[in-house]
Amino acid sequence: MRVSPITAVIHELKNYLSSSMKKNIGSLLLYSFLFYEVFGPLRRCLEGNDTSAFFRWTESTLNFLLISSGILAFMLYSVGAYLVLYYYYTKTSKQVALLLVLSVVPVAIAFRYFIQEILMRWLIGEGNYTDGYPLGHYFLDNLYYAFVFMSFGVIVYFIRYSKFKEQQEQQLQIENQKIQLSLLRSQVNPHFLFNALNNIYALVNDENKKSLSALEKLSSMLRYSLYEQSEAVPLAQEWQKMEDYIALESMRLPYNPAILFDVPPEIPAICVPPFILIGLIENTFKHGLLSDPQQPVRIVLKQSAQQLQFKISNMIAQREKDQTGGIGLQNTRQRLALIYPDQHLFKVEKNDQSFTVFLEIPAQSC
């Protein structure tokens, strides 16, 4: 079963919005290590305790073990706070998320105590604090580091989360535009289809040889409308479908419509959105005067510098107007705003006698 483009876009959008931002724990560990390498020595230098603070790693085996285990504990603060927010910030209330973040504090302090005050004393007979240092004081002393490194993990999370939400919003806007374009392109005037079918039926009934040609043109138009899902098509292809549309609409008229073309000998080799020109022709057949050879519909197409210009002007027929919408001018205006934001010109000039539409879009190569 063939899936419609609108359904496919919606499915793709749901998949994207349901995805989570990546954890990237490896980079967070690296950032935490670099932060420690700057924060720790800088703090000691500012306190005036150690003028060679940046080289304490190599002073002794004890310093190496203390600094390494300290880094592991401080990383646990950062990574723990980050992971709690990653898994629970968007799934629970902010108060619960805060309590879960705070729960990292005793876990990380206990981890540091076990590594430095139990395991290291068992291995080498020394720890970071003096033997018998009160646990309450130990906990309070480590709250300072907990605040600093947990704040670092929280800041990293919200920076990444804000970027992720911004990307989501941009993707949502893009996919929403795709849906709108799909809906706009699907708005083919049913009156045109019914009129074409009735005219073809009349030709077939009269055994007119033009019936096969008309049926072929209608088939081509419907195929173009239903299955052409490209964002841009060659202008020559769009122009051919526009001519097919004119031929099919002309079938319902008791006269040959007076249309004057001002077109280059060869259609420019550029691409345009499908059905972008046909909507303007449709409007002319709905409201224009096509029976007067002295005042024909004028269709002008030209390429100027990096712009494609299309102009269609007609006299307004004095007849009851069809209120049933088709592709229409409003549809075209909305599509242009979505496809060429701030890159196009769409101007409509109307008075009691005449109606003119001028379109200018970027001349994009295929």
Protein Blocks (a to p, Z undefined) as FASTA:
>chain_A
ZZdfklmmmmmmmmmmmpccdfklmlmmmmmmmmmmmmmmmmmmmnopamklmmmmmmpm
klmmmmmmmmmmmmmmmmmmmmmmmmmmmmmcfklmmmmmmmmmmmmmmmmmmmmmmmmm
mmnopafbdehiafklmmmmmmmmmmmmmmmmmmmmmmmmmmmmmmmmmmmmmmmmmmmm
mmmmmmccfklmmmmmmmmmmmmmnopaklmmmmmmmmmmmmmmmmmmcfbdcfklmmmm
mmmmmmmmmmmpcbdcdddddddfbdcdbdddehklmmmmmmmmmmmcfkbmklccdddd
ddehjaccdddddddddddddfbdcfbjmlmmmmmmmmmgoiaccdddddfkbccddddd
ddddZZ
